[in-house]
Amino acid sequence: MPALAAGASALLSWNRWIRPFVDGSRELQVPARVAAGERLYRDVAYYYGPAAPWVNGAAVAVFGRRFAVLELAGAAAAALLFLALFRLTRRAGSALSAGVAVTIAAAICVGAPNGGAFLFPYAFAALFASAGALAALAAFAGPVSVRGATAGAAALAFALLAKAEIGAAAAAVVGIAALRGAEAGERRRTWGAVAAAVVAAAAGYAFAFRGMALSSLASEGPLVLLSPPAEWRQVYRAISGLDDPTGAATRIATALFLDAAVLGAAWLASRGTSDATSKPRAAEAAWWILLAAAVALCATETGGRIEDQLPTMLSPAPLAAAAAAAALLFRRGRLDETGRARWLLFGFAALASVRVAGNVAYAYVTTPYAVLALPALAASAAVLVLDVLAPRLASRAAFRRAAAAALLALAAAGLVRLDRIRRARPLVPLETGAGTLRLPEPWQRASAATLGFLAGRARPGDGLACLPECGVFNFVTGLPNPLRQEQILPGHLDAAAEAAVAERIRSSGPRFLIVVDSPPPGWAAARFGRDYARAISAAIAEGYALAAAARSPEGASLLRVFERRGR
């Protein structure tokens, strides 16, 4: 079922995963520049750990600049994540809860919209870190042998090197698990593995940062996350739901009511069925029919509108996981093997979802941050319902069947939602030298015209910079970007860094510059050159002339191509 769900999710979102004007270009171009011999952080500004660009850069170096190369890297990371999630959830609960959790995660995450798709995520660093973290948790969930500790340490080091905060969350719950439940030998092996992972990751960062000034890493490197700019903090508040705490509380409370109603109906369907006879009764059959009808309703226009107005059913999962983790943490006595696995799952789910605790969403308004937290949240929900709640009921076998059906209906609804998004947002294929992109009109036409202009005008050795983020044109054409930056969004550059970029454009800027005249999602109406980066825009105006422009049918500017004067 997980494999079928993953395949359906991929097919329903085929070639819609890359968002070339929102994060996607960064995920294409940074590995490509590393593959070309440029050094991460020194030559290429980047805000996450080095693992993802190193891995993807190696893949591009071997297999070439193809979209499929990076999409296969995403598929491999997703497969590792789902396998690790299954192993961890099975230890924490059962094979049933593990299968249900991975089916939900595969259906929703593989092809999630708005930059959340695991086949090409908004940040490979976050996907790689999540896969590594769950692999480490799965390794430490059972008896900790020397071999298991070595594998767990390697996975944990990789997670730390990909995205430090995700790896740190996994390291913290593993260390606490050893303190609460392991015997002396296992405890030493676990803590030794965690220490080795931290040392290995620190060595990797030291190698990546060698010769770099801390001020540069704090303004345009991973250290910026220790003190993010005000613009970033506002985005984080919106993502977490803290910008509207009343609305977040209302969504969670409504979702709790709906969840309780669904579980109550599942209990009524199973009531009176003894565990001795596992045959489904008429009430259970009616329950399955009701769920199938609800999923079918989601496929209709009316049902889709209703569904999109409902709070996400997993909205309370971060709080539920945190409460379950706290109950295990403060329980007297040592944790047994099942308790340790549950602590690892619940604790990591709670920590990994802090950023979206008040705004877990995976419908039209999905965010990639919520999608990345969803696998652990789905697994926590499945274990709590099927393995913690169900055994406390008289008709536990029948209730587990009914509750599992409800959870699987969530996965089916996710696939139906992807189909609705596909039908509601028609995309047009754009054939490029790196593969096929699917873009909405008029962006497909604008991108095709821009590529046509570059094909006719550019010569080998010409440089190209794309602002604020459209490095897909570098990736497709192979034209190098002489700037360090692949993204310049609000808050990315302080005054000194912006002045440095403007001066570089004046003194040794590329032959071509492309400017995207559309505010990036999440940044309100912030337009490049007007609301921010005005010094850079002034440098472009001084040294460049408008060479081509692509507009929407309504006349709005989409893409402008500038050529350096005197060429």
Secondary structure, 3 states (H helix, E strand, C coil): CHHHHHHHHHHHCCCCCCCCCCCHHHHHHHHHHHHCCCCECCCECCCCCCHHHHHHHHHHHHHCCCHHHHHHHHHHHHHHHHHHHHHHHHHHCCHHHHHHHHHHHHHHHCCCCCCCCCCCCCCHHHHHHHHHHHHHHHHHHCCCCHHHHHHHHHHHHHHHHHCHHHHHHHHHHHHHHHHHHCCHHHHHHHHHHHHHHHHHHHHHHHHHHCCCCHHHHHHHCHHHHHCCCHHHHHHHHHHHCCCCHHHHHHHHHHHHHHHHHHHHHHHHHHCCCCCCCCCCCHHHHHHHHHHHHHHHHHCCHHHHHHHHHCCCCCCCHHHHHHHHHHHHHCCCCCCCHHHHHHHHHHHHHHHHCHHHCCCCCCCCCCCHHHHHHHHHHHHHHHHHHHHHHHHHCCCHHHHHHHHHHHHHHHHHHHHHHHHHHHHHCCCEEEEECCEEEEECCCHHHHHHHHHHHHHHHCCCCCCEEEECCCCHHHHHHCCCCCCCCCCCCCCCCCHHHHHHHHHHHHHHCCCEEEEECCCCCCCCCCCECCCECHHHHHHHHHHEEEEEEEECCCCCEEEEEEEECCC
